[in-house]
Amino acid sequence: MDGDYAISFHDLIEVYVAGQLRDHGVALQTVRKVHQRLETDFHTPHPFCRQELLTDGRKVFLHGLDSEGQEQSHDALTGQGVFADILAPFLKKIDYDKAERLARKWHIASGVVLDPAICFGAPVVEEVNLPTSSLATAYRANGEDAAAVARWYGVEPRHVLAAVEFQRGLAA
């Protein structure tokens, strides 16, 4: 951006999905080939942000409706139709825009989301849209008193604890 390097929300989702594909057994060479193919097919630099992606641990598939409105899945590289038995549970952590079918919000941890439309994409406690860093810092600075911090911010102690747990995970 303006000559500086920046990472967008969609860049983060791309890295997350690529990492999950690798963690689920998809070869790095396959991940690269699929990414290149889908960049062309979808005309986007962020094809792994698409809602249609599935995996069985070896290959990457696209799932959607055919020209007759019937659900179908096919191999992302070959286009060959398949019966995809295993839906990648990690993709359920991402909310997609209904019109564009691109990633819109990432449920990064229990009760915590990344949403580029809220706090510039910083991690927030989903129910209250407060940055996890603010709640966790206040918690640590005040003797780890979740009830007091909750009162100050007008939230419930569970919101403060969700923020603290998330921030601890970042520090680990």
Disulfide bonds with the S-S distance in Angstrom:
none
